[in-house]
Amino acid sequence: MKVLIPESVKVKELVGALGLTKTRSENIKNKVYYFLGLLAATNENFVVNEKNDGYRNISSVKMRKIMGRKDYYLVLDLLTNPIDPVIESNNSWRSSKKGGHAFAKGFKLCQKYNTGEYVFRTIPKKYSKRIEKHMSNDTNIDFDDNQYQFLYNQFRDFSLTIDPKVYDYIYLFGNYLFSRVIDDCQYQRVLILNLIGRWLYFIEKIRNKDFWYKVSPVNHRLNSSITHLNRTLRPFILCNGEHLGMIDITASQPYLLTAVMNDSFLNENQSSFNLSFIYPEVFSILSNNGYIQSHTGNMSHYGSSSLSGTTINIEFDPSTCSSTGLTVNSYSFMWGQFLEDNEVASIEKYISVPFEDDLYNYLLNHQDFTDGPNQGNSILNRQRIKNNMMYVLFDDNYRHRNNNEIIKRFRAAFPGVDSWICKMHSIIGKERFSYLLQKTESHLVLDVISRDFHDKKPSAPIFTIHDAICTYPEYLPDLKQSILGHFQRLIGHPAGMKESLWIPNPEPKLKDIEEEWADIRHVKTAKRFEKEQHKVFSSNIERATKFFSSRGLSS
């Protein structure tokens, strides 16, 4: 097992100062490597713990099992030495087990050691096995990504380079940001340097052919040197000296929700597009808790709505059957939950939304959505709806859901969809629900569409960015037809798609500058900067400072 540790931490010297025997020192050194590997912050992974101010919650129970109680506390004492601490804690404990006593405490690197530079260290096989034994099942340590080798090979079979104009773009972008700094605020200047330094870091990685690509065992998304590159910098990528084009599936997760709610997704066994194949852990949770079951009675007395979610439907009188197969005052049994008629009808309405057009403009102009709560609010716009859609899907705080204007409007227009989402939060949790949609998206993009396109056009490059696929412009029509065909076959209605060509333009767009500045403008005080500091790396500051100095600009 290889772990990533901060280059700034001299582990051998730290452990050597303990005066232990050679064997004991080696044992403690490997345990320090493992613990630091959990906290290593890099340009690639700093966003993982961003919502927790950079702290990672670590279960003390799990650490004691992996390291042994005595060694765990020895490692903690070593790394939290008050004279020169390597790590710090937020001293915030939480239960990592519902109704249990497994506590997790937040830790992160002290800023002195949070440079962003790292090295790999190898943990011996014997200790690696102990770590794997106690790792959570959710980490999917047995995940086999060999099936994605054809996508990994793209980074080997095609030469990815960067158009030199990218440096003009970055220089201008940085200048525009510096021009917005308020009262020469040093905190804002540092954040700008950190941003530009991070961009230069990823650019240099590609220039040096130092590619990184891996399908995540958690959500099955392919993360790579391309996905980590800022959206505005991707048009400068060249493949064998040629520009690329991209097809982006718009409103991907709201669209895929229409498939996940459908009966066939829960029960389909004729193809791999079903819950048991895509997310077997969730399928097991539903099965083990009685949410998936079969009815053995006379099925001629039962409804047949495609939204039933199991083989159970409530009995009804055929003479009063509506066009949807449901009766007045009847219920549909979806994913183990009963829904009322109006909820089922709103789900069917949601599934019929023209996703092939712009979903957010559709909602903005749809009477059922705009006539919801606060209908006279003039600040309702497309971007606001789009920005809030992830809250619609994944916010499980009922106080938030009852006060967020977009969620209230969505609930008014599609009460059944909102009800179903809330039920999923209670049954499998919002985290697994988000992974469910991400895994479904990845299955379609990686396993189905990309593989089919590669088989038919083996000479064409194919690179994925989660819900988008990139190739040469001349292949975009074929790629588009492949996406349309597979979505029609598996989901039953078309998705929205946006086609674009990656044509580099050294002059930044105002909206992109404003987007980055929005994350910086409010950082004016030491207290506010402290909340951002975990993602500020000294290596980024140094890299950006040299870049601007070489072009005659004092940062």
RODO-2510 file (C-alpha; in nm, 4 decimals, decimal comma):
residues 555
     n   res          X          Y          Z
     1     m     0,0000     0,0000     0,0000
     2     k     0,1260     0,3454    -0,0972
     3     v     0,0217     0,6550     0,0921
     4     l     0,0615     1,0227     0,0168
     5     i     0,2289     1,2236     0,2920
     6     p     0,3321     1,5911     0,3195
     7     e     0,6884     1,6393     0,1977
     8     s     0,7348     1,9041     0,4668
     9     v     0,7043     1,6514     0,7525
    10     k     1,0336     1,4748     0,8345
    11     v     0,8854     1,1557     0,9757
    12     k     1,2129     0,9696     1,0260
    13     e     1,3513     1,2565     1,2346
    14     l     1,0321     1,2820     1,4405
    15     v     1,0270     0,9103     1,5197
    16     g     1,4051     0,8973     1,5693
    17     a     1,3781     1,1525     1,8479
    18     l     1,1727     0,9009     2,0497
    19     g     1,4812     0,6836     2,1068
    20     l     1,3052     0,3553     2,0257
    21     t     1,4597     0,0324     1,9044
    22     k     1,5053    -0,0090     1,5290
    23     t     1,2105    -0,2483     1,4922
    24     r     0,9837    -0,0374     1,7111
    25     s     1,0836     0,2816     1,5260
    26     e     1,0006     0,1214     1,1922
    27     n     0,6612     0,0139     1,3225
    28     i     0,5747     0,3629     1,4558
    29     k     0,7061     0,5289     1,1384
    30     n     0,4627     0,3284     0,9219
    31     k     0,1745     0,4186     1,1522
    32     v     0,2671     0,7878     1,1274
    33     y     0,2780     0,7512     0,7471
    34     y    -0,0711     0,6039     0,7479
    35     f    -0,2158     0,8723     0,9766
    36     l    -0,0548     1,1573     0,7807
    37     g    -0,1831     0,9976     0,4590
    38     l    -0,5365     1,0466     0,5891
    39     l    -0,4702     1,4197     0,6309
    40     a    -0,2459     1,5017     0,3339
    41     a    -0,3937     1,8053     0,1565
    42     t    -0,3067     1,8483    -0,2116
    43     n    -0,4278     2,0474    -0,5081
    44     e    -0,6077     1,7313    -0,6159
    45     n    -0,7975     1,6512    -0,2960
    46     f    -0,8326     1,9720    -0,0908
    47     v    -1,2057     1,9997    -0,1745
    48     v    -1,2878     1,6681    -0,0016
    49     n    -1,2975     1,8244     0,3467
    50     e    -1,3793     2,1794     0,2386
    51     k    -1,7185     2,1839     0,4113
    52     n    -1,5437     2,0937     0,7374
    53     d    -1,2890     2,3812     0,7133
    54     g    -1,0254     2,1337     0,5995
    55     y    -1,0631     1,8999     0,8977
    56     r    -1,1069     1,5278     0,8378
    57     n    -1,3148     1,3389     1,0918
    58     i    -1,1260     1,0286     1,2052
    59     s    -1,2781     0,7551     1,4198
    60     s    -1,0703     0,6917     1,7323
    61     v    -1,2201     0,3424     1,7616
    62     k    -1,1092     0,2520     1,4107
    63     m    -0,7618     0,4017     1,4625
    64     r    -0,7120     0,2035     1,7838
    65     k    -0,7999    -0,1152     1,5965
    66     i    -0,5600    -0,0327     1,3130
    67     m    -0,2685     0,0973     1,5217
    68     g    -0,3315    -0,0482     1,8635
    69     r    -0,4464     0,1737     2,1491
    70     k    -0,0998     0,2492     2,2866
    71     d     0,0540     0,3303     1,9472
    72     y    -0,2405     0,5426     1,8349
    73     y    -0,2011     0,7771     2,1291
    74     l     0,1766     0,7732     2,0872
    75     v     0,1347     0,8857     1,7241
    76     l    -0,1139     1,1552     1,8290
    77     d     0,1212     1,2873     2,0986
    78     l     0,4086     1,2906     1,8502
    79     l     0,2156     1,4860     1,5855
    80     t     0,0488     1,7283     1,8286
    81     n     0,3691     1,8183     2,0175
    82     p     0,2893     2,1689     2,1508
    83     i     0,6405     2,2984     2,0709
    84     d     0,6075     2,2294     1,6973
    85     p     0,2739     2,0586     1,6189
    86     v     0,2342     1,8904     1,2811
    87     i    -0,1424     1,8500     1,3068
    88     e    -0,4216     2,0310     1,4870
    89     s    -0,7719     1,9356     1,5961
    90     n    -1,0982     2,1267     1,5979
    91     n    -1,1724     1,9444     1,9267
    92     s    -1,5149     1,8630     1,7881
    93     w    -1,6313     1,5102     1,8579
    94     r    -1,9222     1,3452     1,6862
    95     s    -2,0660     0,9974     1,6952
    96     s    -1,9749     0,8083     1,3795
    97     k    -2,2328     0,5438     1,4631
    98     k    -2,6047     0,6000     1,5147
    99     g    -2,6848     0,4971     1,8689
   100     g    -2,3275     0,3823     1,9245
   101     h    -2,0120     0,5076     2,0902
   102     a    -1,7686     0,5272     1,7988
   103     f    -1,6423     0,8841     1,8032
   104     a    -1,4742     1,0794     1,5252
   105     k    -1,2598     1,3868     1,5837
   106     g    -1,1547     1,6437     1,3249
   107     f    -0,7850     1,6748     1,2350
   108     k    -0,5851     1,8645     0,9722
   109     l    -0,2263     1,9655     0,9034
   110     c    -0,0990     2,2806     1,0711
   111     q    -0,0527     2,5567     0,8153
   112     k     0,3280     2,5417     0,8437
   113     y     0,3216     2,1888     0,7018
   114     n     0,0297     2,2430     0,4651
   115     t     0,2529     2,3266     0,1679
   116     g     0,0722     2,1217    -0,0960
   117     e     0,3913     1,9298    -0,1774
   118     y     0,3830     1,5577    -0,1108
   119     v     0,5712     1,2296    -0,1536
   120     f     0,4634     0,8663    -0,1689
   121     r     0,5624     0,6218     0,1032
   122     t     0,5107     0,2456     0,1009
   123     i     0,3502     0,0709     0,3974
   124     p     0,4597    -0,2954     0,4415
   125     k     0,2193    -0,5646     0,3288
   126     k     0,1597    -0,7018     0,6781
   127     y     0,0437    -0,3661     0,8123
   128     s    -0,1489    -0,2926     0,4917
   129     k    -0,3583    -0,6031     0,5484
   130     r    -0,4405    -0,4875     0,9006
   131     i    -0,5517    -0,1501     0,7639
   132     e    -0,7698    -0,3090     0,4956
   133     k    -0,9274    -0,5423     0,7498
   134     h    -1,0622    -0,2506     0,9524
   135     m    -1,1500    -0,0135     0,6715
   136     s    -1,5191     0,0719     0,6282
   137     n    -1,7178    -0,1323     0,3789
   138     d    -1,8139     0,1961     0,2119
   139     t    -1,4548     0,2390     0,0884
   140     n    -1,4997    -0,0577    -0,1486
   141     i    -1,1401    -0,1716    -0,1160
   142     d    -1,2181    -0,4700    -0,3420
   143     f    -1,3357    -0,2450    -0,6237
   144     d    -1,1820    -0,3646    -0,9513
   145     d    -1,1298    -0,0885    -1,2063
   146     n    -0,9709    -0,3075    -1,4752
   147     q    -1,2885    -0,2729    -1,6813
   148     y    -1,1969     0,0938    -1,7356
   149     q    -0,8542     0,0209    -1,8796
   150     f    -0,9721     0,1336    -2,2247
   151     l    -1,0307     0,4810    -2,0781
   152     y    -0,6989     0,4823    -1,8922
   153     n    -0,5280     0,3881    -2,2196
   154     q    -0,6462     0,7135    -2,3774
   155     f    -0,3830     0,8991    -2,1729
   156     r    -0,1189     0,6646    -2,3133
   157     d    -0,2385     0,6317    -2,6731
   158     f    -0,2915     1,0049    -2,7355
   159     s    -0,0536     1,2918    -2,6721
   160     l    -0,2145     1,5567    -2,4534
   161     t    -0,0434     1,8949    -2,4532
   162     i    -0,1323     2,2534    -2,3645
   163     d    -0,1619     2,5440    -2,6060
   164     p     0,1012     2,8038    -2,4931
   165     k    -0,1679     3,0733    -2,5124
   166     v    -0,2882     2,9404    -2,1770
   167     y    -0,0188     3,1450    -2,0020
   168     d    -0,1484     3,4674    -2,1598
   169     y    -0,4941     3,3731    -2,0373
   170     i    -0,3766     3,3018    -1,6823
   171     y    -0,1728     3,6247    -1,6704
   172     l    -0,4690     3,8361    -1,7810
   173     f    -0,7059     3,6521    -1,5492
   174     g    -0,4771     3,7166    -1,2530
   175     n    -0,4435     4,0851    -1,3470
   176     y    -0,8209     4,1258    -1,3618
   177     l    -0,8547     3,9688    -1,0183
   178     f    -0,5777     4,1839    -0,8687
   179     s    -0,7527     4,4942    -1,0035
   180     r    -1,0549     4,4058    -0,7878
   181     v    -0,8613     4,3759    -0,4588
   182     i    -1,0127     4,6059    -0,1984
   183     d    -0,7768     4,8451    -0,0143
   184     d    -0,4736     4,6323    -0,1086
   185     c    -0,6097     4,3517     0,1139
   186     q    -0,3292     4,0956     0,1559
   187     y    -0,5731     3,8143     0,2311
   188     q    -0,7397     3,8613    -0,1069
   189     r    -0,4008     3,8839    -0,2810
   190     v    -0,2899     3,5568    -0,1202
   191     l    -0,6084     3,3807    -0,2349
   192     i    -0,5539     3,5067    -0,5911
   193     l    -0,1934     3,3830    -0,5889
   194     n    -0,3082     3,0484    -0,4505
   195     l    -0,5703     3,0142    -0,7267
   196     i    -0,3256     3,1020    -1,0057
   197     g    -0,0578     2,8788    -0,8519
   198     r    -0,3025     2,5881    -0,8469
   199     w    -0,3886     2,6444    -1,2134
   200     l    -0,0188     2,6520    -1,3048
   201     y     0,0347     2,3321    -1,1056
   202     f    -0,2176     2,1376    -1,3134
   203     i    -0,0947     2,2927    -1,6389
   204     e     0,2628     2,1872    -1,5641
   205     k     0,1483     1,8357    -1,4758
   206     i    -0,0001     1,7991    -1,8244
   207     r     0,3006     1,9607    -1,9938
   208     n     0,5316     1,7165    -1,8129
   209     k     0,3127     1,4175    -1,9103
   210     d     0,2544     1,3538    -1,5412
   211     f    -0,1033     1,2322    -1,5805
   212     w    -0,3310     1,1095    -1,3084
   213     y    -0,6470     0,9080    -1,3692
   214     k    -0,8523     0,6798    -1,1507
   215     v    -1,2120     0,5608    -1,1255
   216     s    -1,3313     0,6285    -0,7716
   217     p    -1,4406     0,3172    -0,5790
   218     v    -1,6939     0,5361    -0,3958
   219     n    -1,8981     0,6977    -0,6757
   220     h    -1,7420     0,5286    -0,9834
   221     r    -1,6533     0,8626    -1,1425
   222     l    -1,3357     0,8862    -1,3484
   223     n    -1,1185     1,1593    -1,1988
   224     s    -0,8150     1,2684    -1,3981
   225     s    -0,5737     1,5450    -1,4884
   226     i    -0,8494     1,6801    -1,7142
   227     t    -1,1280     1,6793    -1,4542
   228     h    -0,9016     1,8600    -1,2068
   229     l    -0,8207     2,1310    -1,4594
   230     n    -1,0383     2,4391    -1,4193
   231     r    -1,3288     2,4506    -1,6648
   232     t    -1,1991     2,7717    -1,8231
   233     l    -0,8563     2,6153    -1,8933
   234     r    -0,9757     2,2978    -2,0662
   235     p    -1,0180     2,4623    -2,4103
   236     f    -0,6383     2,5002    -2,4185
   237     i    -0,5892     2,1212    -2,4162
   238     l    -0,4592     1,9753    -2,7443
   239     c    -0,4853     1,6070    -2,8356
   240     n    -0,2171     1,5024    -3,0855
   241     g    -0,1913     1,8733    -3,1633
   242     e    -0,5651     1,9083    -3,2385
   243     h    -0,8460     2,0786    -3,0507
   244     l    -1,1186     1,8717    -2,8883
   245     g    -1,4962     1,9052    -2,8712
   246     m    -1,7341     1,8082    -2,5935
   247     i    -2,0901     1,6922    -2,5432
   248     d    -2,2263     1,7770    -2,2019
   249     i    -2,5388     1,6096    -2,0630
   250     t    -2,7298     1,9021    -1,9167
   251     a    -2,9091     1,8708    -1,5814
   252     s    -2,7735     1,5179    -1,5671
   253     q    -2,8753     1,4191    -1,2140
   254     p    -3,2272     1,5714    -1,2234
   255     y    -3,2697     1,3848    -1,5529
   256     l    -3,1397     1,0532    -1,4155
   257     l    -3,3781     1,0858    -1,1223
   258     t    -3,6585     1,0029    -1,3679
   259     a    -3,4937     0,6653    -1,4300
   260     v    -3,4043     0,5882    -1,0694
   261     m    -3,7656     0,6420    -0,9540
   262     n    -3,8955     0,4073    -1,2227
   263     d    -4,0130     0,0551    -1,1441
   264     s    -3,7844    -0,1031    -1,4032
   265     f    -3,4727     0,0360    -1,2329
   266     l    -3,5588    -0,1531    -0,9152
   267     n    -3,6701    -0,4773    -1,0769
   268     e    -3,5008    -0,4966    -1,4183
   269     n    -3,2924    -0,8123    -1,4535
   270     q    -3,2487    -0,8258    -1,8302
   271     s    -2,9659    -0,5689    -1,8400
   272     s    -2,7093    -0,4057    -1,6128
   273     f    -2,9117    -0,0842    -1,5854
   274     n    -3,0680    -0,1589    -1,2480
   275     l    -3,0155    -0,0907    -0,8812
   276     s    -2,8780    -0,4320    -0,7849
   277     f    -2,5990    -0,4018    -1,0447
   278     i    -2,5168    -0,0314    -1,0091
   279     y    -2,5412    -0,0026    -0,6296
   280     p    -2,5730    -0,3497    -0,4697
   281     e    -2,5181    -0,2080    -0,1182
   282     v    -2,8343     0,0030    -0,1425
   283     f    -3,0247    -0,2873    -0,2990
   284     s    -2,9241    -0,4999     0,0020
   285     i    -3,0358    -0,2297     0,2462
   286     l    -3,3777    -0,2171     0,0810
   287     s    -3,4062    -0,5962     0,0656
   288     n    -3,2890    -0,6580     0,4220
   289     n    -3,5321    -0,4007     0,5602
   290     g    -3,8379    -0,5196     0,3709
   291     y    -3,8564    -0,2419     0,1132
   292     i    -3,8302    -0,4889    -0,1748
   293     q    -4,0737    -0,7754    -0,1666
   294     s    -4,3053    -0,9754    -0,3898
   295     h    -4,6803    -1,0314    -0,3771
   296     t    -4,7911    -1,3896    -0,4249
   297     g    -5,1675    -1,3340    -0,4487
   298     n    -5,3954    -1,2858    -0,7474
   299     m    -5,2148    -1,0105    -0,9417
   300     s    -5,5173    -0,9578    -1,1694
   301     h    -5,6609    -0,7450    -0,8900
   302     y    -5,3597    -0,5178    -0,8721
   303     g    -5,2560    -0,2054    -1,0595
   304     s    -4,9628    -0,1915    -1,2976
   305     s    -4,8206     0,1606    -1,2830
   306     s    -4,4609     0,1742    -1,4059
   307     l    -4,3899     0,3783    -1,0950
   308     s    -4,4747     0,1042    -0,8471
   309     g    -4,1150     0,0281    -0,7559
   310     t    -4,1922    -0,3300    -0,6442
   311     t    -4,4262    -0,6064    -0,7508
   312     i    -4,6794    -0,4826    -0,4942
   313     n    -4,9612    -0,2420    -0,5833
   314     i    -5,2695    -0,1627    -0,3830
   315     e    -5,5893    -0,3396    -0,4910
   316     f    -5,8454    -0,1403    -0,6863
   317     d    -6,1732    -0,1690    -0,8737
   318     p    -6,1008    -0,1849    -1,2522
   319     s    -6,4240     0,0058    -1,3234
   320     t    -6,2811     0,3151    -1,1520
   321     c    -5,9315     0,2784    -1,2906
   322     s    -5,7784     0,6006    -1,4242
   323     s    -5,5658     0,6293    -1,7361
   324     t    -5,2503     0,5857    -1,5267
   325     g    -5,3680     0,2570    -1,3778
   326     l    -5,4349     0,4200    -1,0402
   327     t    -5,7637     0,4872    -0,8677
   328     v    -5,8938     0,7826    -0,6752
   329     n    -5,7823     0,7494    -0,3081
   330     s    -5,5433     0,4652    -0,3966
   331     y    -5,1703     0,4550    -0,3350
   332     s    -4,8663     0,3455    -0,5297
   333     f    -4,5970     0,1374    -0,3639
   334     m    -4,2608     0,2867    -0,4654
   335     w    -3,9329     0,1652    -0,3196
   336     g    -4,1268     0,0342    -0,0209
   337     q    -4,3243     0,3538     0,0373
   338     f    -4,6888     0,4371    -0,0264
   339     l    -4,7592     0,7563    -0,2219
   340     e    -5,0879     0,9325    -0,2731
   341     d    -5,2489     0,9855    -0,6126
   342     n    -5,1467     1,3485    -0,6481
   343     e    -4,7864     1,2547    -0,5651
   344     v    -4,7814     0,9794    -0,8253
   345     a    -4,9347     1,2153    -1,0815
   346     s    -4,6658     1,4769    -1,0132
   347     i    -4,3923     1,2149    -1,0557
   348     e    -4,5396     1,1210    -1,3919
   349     k    -4,5507     1,4927    -1,4777
   350     y    -4,1842     1,5289    -1,3791
   351     i    -4,0851     1,2344    -1,5955
   352     s    -4,2602     1,4007    -1,8905
   353     v    -4,0585     1,7243    -1,8513
   354     p    -3,8803     1,8020    -2,1834
   355     f    -3,5263     1,7450    -2,0560
   356     e    -3,4002     1,7639    -2,4148
   357     d    -3,4706     2,1369    -2,3876
   358     d    -3,3328     2,3543    -2,1073
   359     l    -3,4717     2,2153    -1,7800
   360     y    -3,4038     2,5347    -1,5846
   361     n    -3,5693     2,7633    -1,8379
   362     y    -3,8600     2,5192    -1,8495
   363     l    -3,9017     2,5480    -1,4728
   364     l    -3,8600     2,9250    -1,4865
   365     n    -4,1429     2,9550    -1,7377
   366     h    -4,3671     2,6761    -1,6056
   367     q    -4,6835     2,7913    -1,4291
   368     d    -4,6756     2,5153    -1,1669
   369     f    -4,3279     2,6240    -1,0662
   370     t    -4,3581     3,0021    -1,0903
   371     d    -4,6999     3,0087    -0,9201
   372     g    -4,5562     2,8485    -0,6100
   373     p    -4,4589     3,0318    -0,2902
   374     n    -4,3251     3,3854    -0,3285
   375     q    -4,4481     3,4001    -0,6854
   376     g    -4,3868     3,7741    -0,7123
   377     n    -4,0154     3,7502    -0,6375
   378     s    -3,8401     3,9144    -0,9336
   379     i    -3,4948     3,7740    -0,8503
   380     l    -3,6015     3,4242    -0,9538
   381     n    -3,3890     3,3375    -1,2584
   382     r    -3,2456     3,0423    -1,4428
   383     q    -2,9039     3,0486    -1,2747
   384     r    -3,0587     3,0633    -0,9305
   385     i    -3,2741     2,7602    -1,0057
   386     k    -2,9718     2,5726    -1,1404
   387     n    -2,7562     2,6631    -0,8392
   388     n    -3,0221     2,5345    -0,6001
   389     m    -3,1027     2,2076    -0,7759
   390     m    -2,8437     2,0141    -0,5725
   391     y    -3,0185     2,1374    -0,2569
   392     v    -3,3477     2,0115    -0,3995
   393     l    -3,1911     1,6684    -0,4402
   394     f    -2,9622     1,6342    -0,1406
   395     d    -3,0486     1,8736     0,1427
   396     d    -3,1947     1,6567     0,4209
   397     n    -3,2411     1,9408     0,6704
   398     y    -3,6165     1,9951     0,6859
   399     r    -3,5755     2,3461     0,8206
   400     h    -3,3721     2,4306     0,5092
   401     r    -3,6160     2,2526     0,2808
   402     n    -3,9078     2,4452     0,4299
   403     n    -3,7359     2,7820     0,3882
   404     n    -3,5454     2,7510     0,0607
   405     e    -3,7554     2,9306    -0,2015
   406     i    -3,6500     2,7049    -0,4907
   407     i    -3,7201     2,3865    -0,2935
   408     k    -4,0639     2,5222    -0,1954
   409     r    -4,1411     2,6016    -0,5585
   410     f    -4,0200     2,2559    -0,6653
   411     r    -4,2389     2,0940    -0,3985
   412     a    -4,5414     2,2939    -0,5161
   413     a    -4,4853     2,1835    -0,8761
   414     f    -4,3776     1,8225    -0,8063
   415     p    -4,4963     1,7195    -0,4567
   416     g    -4,4487     1,3490    -0,5254
   417     v    -4,0878     1,3913    -0,6381
   418     d    -4,0073     1,5982    -0,3298
   419     s    -4,1782     1,3396    -0,1097
   420     w    -3,9892     1,0551    -0,2762
   421     i    -3,6540     1,2357    -0,2352
   422     c    -3,7224     1,2943     0,1356
   423     k    -3,8132     0,9281     0,1792
   424     m    -3,4823     0,8269     0,0172
   425     h    -3,2968     1,0519     0,2596
   426     s    -3,4659     0,8721     0,5506
   427     i    -3,4199     0,5205     0,4092
   428     i    -3,0666     0,5213     0,2663
   429     g    -2,9329     0,8653     0,3678
   430     k    -2,8500     1,1653     0,1502
   431     e    -2,4886     1,0519     0,0989
   432     r    -2,5849     0,7140    -0,0471
   433     f    -2,8604     0,8834    -0,2460
   434     s    -2,6045     1,1192    -0,4020
   435     y    -2,3762     0,8234    -0,4750
   436     l    -2,6718     0,6433    -0,6326
   437     l    -2,7240     0,9222    -0,8866
   438     q    -2,3494     0,9584    -0,9449
   439     k    -2,3025     0,5838    -0,9946
   440     t    -2,5980     0,5742    -1,2322
   441     e    -2,4471     0,8620    -1,4292
   442     s    -2,1049     0,6938    -1,4333
   443     h    -2,2513     0,3625    -1,5440
   444     l    -2,4167     0,5268    -1,8436
   445     v    -2,1242     0,7544    -1,9363
   446     l    -1,8360     0,5115    -1,8757
   447     d    -1,9710     0,1577    -1,9032
   448     v    -2,2342     0,2071    -2,1711
   449     i    -2,1767     0,5124    -2,3925
   450     s    -1,7968     0,5454    -2,3794
   451     r    -1,7394     0,1737    -2,4259
   452     d    -1,9829     0,1541    -2,7171
   453     f    -1,8318     0,4623    -2,8828
   454     h    -1,4780     0,3292    -2,8354
   455     d    -1,5722    -0,0087    -2,9860
   456     k    -1,7232     0,1604    -3,2925
   457     k    -1,4599     0,4356    -3,3293
   458     p    -1,1380     0,2899    -3,1846
   459     s    -0,9194     0,5525    -3,3546
   460     a    -1,1077     0,8412    -3,1896
   461     p    -0,9910     0,9755    -2,8540
   462     i    -1,2433     0,9702    -2,5723
   463     f    -1,2022     1,1531    -2,2421
   464     t    -1,4760     1,1943    -1,9817
   465     i    -1,5520     1,4758    -1,7370
   466     h    -1,8225     1,3150    -1,5218
   467     d    -2,1391     1,4005    -1,7232
   468     a    -1,9498     1,5121    -2,0358
   469     i    -1,7542     1,3285    -2,3056
   470     c    -1,4755     1,4764    -2,5206
   471     t    -1,3413     1,3682    -2,8593
   472     y    -1,2360     1,5209    -3,1919
   473     p    -1,4993     1,7573    -3,3379
   474     e    -1,5585     1,5380    -3,6439
   475     y    -1,6763     1,2535    -3,4183
   476     l    -1,9239     1,4612    -3,2162
   477     p    -2,2247     1,3766    -3,4393
   478     d    -2,1582     1,0021    -3,3925
   479     l    -2,1116     1,0491    -3,0189
   480     k    -2,4352     1,2456    -2,9955
   481     q    -2,6281     0,9717    -3,1746
   482     s    -2,4809     0,7118    -2,9412
   483     i    -2,5914     0,9103    -2,6348
   484     l    -2,9405     0,9647    -2,7761
   485     g    -2,9808     0,5975    -2,8640
   486     h    -2,8708     0,4598    -2,5291
   487     f    -3,0748     0,7060    -2,3257
   488     q    -3,3848     0,6386    -2,5338
   489     r    -3,3376     0,2645    -2,4911
   490     l    -3,2604     0,2626    -2,1186
   491     i    -3,4526     0,5631    -1,9861
   492     g    -3,7246     0,6044    -2,2457
   493     h    -3,6933     0,9754    -2,3194
   494     p    -3,4083     1,1987    -2,4425
   495     a    -3,1687     1,3989    -2,2308
   496     g    -3,0605     1,7567    -2,2826
   497     m    -2,7210     1,7924    -2,4477
   498     k    -2,4888     2,0838    -2,5114
   499     e    -2,2235     2,0588    -2,7804
   500     s    -1,9136     2,2792    -2,7705
   501     l    -1,5749     2,3097    -2,9383
   502     w    -1,2647     2,3763    -2,7304
   503     i    -1,1324     2,6865    -2,9041
   504     p    -0,8813     2,8682    -2,6803
   505     n    -0,9250     3,2402    -2,6286
   506     p    -0,6507     3,4217    -2,4308
   507     e    -0,8969     3,6940    -2,3241
   508     p    -1,0925     3,5830    -2,0125
   509     k    -1,4706     3,6195    -2,0059
   510     l    -1,6165     3,8622    -1,7560
   511     k    -1,8577     3,6050    -1,6102
   512     d    -1,5672     3,3670    -1,5356
   513     i    -1,3729     3,6430    -1,3613
   514     e    -1,6806     3,7352    -1,1582
   515     e    -1,7326     3,3716    -1,0622
   516     e    -1,3803     3,3384    -0,9184
   517     w    -1,3918     3,6832    -0,7563
   518     a    -1,7158     3,5909    -0,5782
   519     d    -1,5186     3,3339    -0,3723
   520     i    -1,2517     3,5907    -0,2805
   521     r    -1,4234     3,9260    -0,2354
   522     h    -1,5636     3,8609     0,1130
   523     v    -1,2280     3,7544     0,2607
   524     k    -1,1153     4,0821     0,4214
   525     t    -1,0246     3,9854     0,7778
   526     a    -0,7914     3,7398     0,9507
   527     k    -1,0909     3,5535     1,0947
   528     r    -1,2492     3,5064     0,7517
   529     f    -0,9146     3,4124     0,5967
   530     e    -0,8603     3,1474     0,8624
   531     k    -1,1603     2,9551     0,7275
   532     e    -0,9985     2,9536     0,3806
   533     q    -0,6441     2,8812     0,4919
   534     h    -0,6647     2,5029     0,4694
   535     k    -0,6717     2,5267     0,0875
   536     v    -0,3879     2,7802     0,0661
   537     f    -0,0554     2,6113    -0,0110
   538     s     0,2805     2,7867     0,0117
   539     s     0,3929     2,5992    -0,3006
   540     n     0,1065     2,7598    -0,4963
   541     i     0,1981     3,1072    -0,3672
   542     e     0,5617     3,0575    -0,4669
   543     r     0,4699     2,9225    -0,8108
   544     a     0,2337     3,2100    -0,8897
   545     t     0,4732     3,4748    -0,7557
   546     k     0,7505     3,3504    -0,9864
   547     f     0,5064     3,3425    -1,2789
   548     f     0,3978     3,7035    -1,2391
   549     s     0,7533     3,8212    -1,1667
   550     s     0,8753     3,6608    -1,4897
   551     r     0,6193     3,8715    -1,6766
   552     g     0,7090     4,1941    -1,5030
   553     l     0,4143     4,2078    -1,2631
   554     s     0,4744     4,2469    -0,8923
   555     s     0,2211     4,0361    -0,7039
***
